[in-house]
């Protein structure tokens, strides 16, 4: 799925993105909100230039924090958002 603008993933639209490959076409932000299913996750490809940002809605934990995580094509040509089985609304993002 091409990501060509900022996106908020919530309980209403999550089925469109769950388990899919998201390809960022530019430096955009995907925000994760509380209430996503326990199995929710996806794989992503950052843009050729700039960064892909995965953001919290302020409650969701990403790598143990609510701070945004950025990935670029040089250091992380592919990365994944993986749900933590041990904690709801908590995800690990692979890559550097």
Helices and strands as residue ranges (DSSP letters): E 2-3, E 7-9, H 14-17, E 21-24, E 29-32, E 42-45, E 51-56, E 61-62, E 69-72, E 79-83, E 90-93
